[in-house]
Each structure stands twice: as structure tokens, then as C-alpha cells.
Amino acid sequence: MIVLHHLNNSRSQRILWLLEELELDYQIKHYKRDAQTNLAPSTLKLIHPLGKSPIITDGDVTVAESGAIIEYLVERYGAHLKPKADTEALRQYQYWLHFAEGTLMPPMVAKLVFDKVRANAKPFFVKMIANKIADKVMEGYYMPIITSNLEYVDTHLQNNLWFSGDELSGADFQMSFPLEASFSRGGGKQYPAIAAYVQKIHQRDAYKRALEKGGEYAYA
């Protein structure tokens, strides 16, 4: 039996969506973020030393990291979600599967960190200095990268139904989280193809079932 160790408001939601799309028998073990730190609870370290979600166990097998989990589930249970060998669709599949966390997410996480610096810096003179530093780094480095990345994704989605072409694939599950995060923060107005894509996946029956089972998820 597959067990998904599921943390609220996390990348785990895309694994839950995949499990529902595959119509597999599985169990969910729910974990809640710490209200003060927003970190995963230490009990997750009993499953994997780093204590981060998502993690799945499948019998004696433990798999962590979203991309690795998606590849494992697709290879073992969902061959139809991986394009055929030596095709452009497969090359796109592999590219976007790695692009999501290798290129798209790091500057978005940096933006989140700097936003928290702005919000939490005290007293006033410290806040003023912190804001200036954060603004300079964001405007001079991270925001141009984020904008370039999202424009690139939006252009791809203008010309493709799904990330690997005409068919849903494992790459779509991997890409869903960063695009949902962007869309939830108002990115849909600037990137209409991304907005349409996010709305499309939110309308899927499997996605709706995953939301019902997963609980709190701010990006939906």
C-alpha cells in the first residue's frame, strides 16, 4: 500500500493529485506546519532524515523529492503519463520535470524570503534598511529572472495543451505547484496562458478529489 506523508500547503499536493489521476489505492498521513515557524513537524524525520514533504512509502520503498516521486509513480503505475522514447514529447517531459525545481522555484523562494524580511524587520530604522536591501536585490537580480522564466513558460503554454505537448504527463504535476503559487499571487493577469493552464488543472475531477482529501491548500 502506498502511503503519502502529506504536509498542508506544500508540494505534496501535486503528488496527491497524481495519485488521484492514477486511481491508485493509497493512504494519507497528514502533517501540519508549525504555526510560528511554518516548518514541517519533526515527526516527518521518522520517515526521512530531512523531514520534508512530500514523501511516499510503497511497501519497503521510501521515496522523497517531488520529481523523484513523480518519476517513480509514473514508471511503476502510470506509463501512459510518460511520452514514448526518442520523441520530442519525451524531451519536453524531461526538461519541464527538471525545470520546475531547478530553474523556476529557486528565485520564487528567494522572493518569498525577502518578502518576509520586509514584513518582519523591526524596529523602524532596521525595517527601512532591510527594505532597501531587499528591494535592491529583488529589482536587480531575482525579479528579472522570475519575469523571464514566467514569460518563457507562458509562451510555451500558448503553443501547447500540456507541458510535453498534446497529452497530460508527469511534467504537468511537477510544474503545477510553482504555477499555482505564481497565479495565487496575482501572476495570472500578466501571464494569461499560465492562468488558463492553472484553471484547467483545477477543473479536473482528480484534482478536485485531491483537494478534498488533502485539506488546507492555499494555492488552490
Beta strands, then each sheet from edge to edge (+ up, - down):
strand 1: 2-7
strand 2: 26-31
strand 3: 55-58
strand 4: 61-64
sheet 1: 2+ 1+ 3- 4+
end
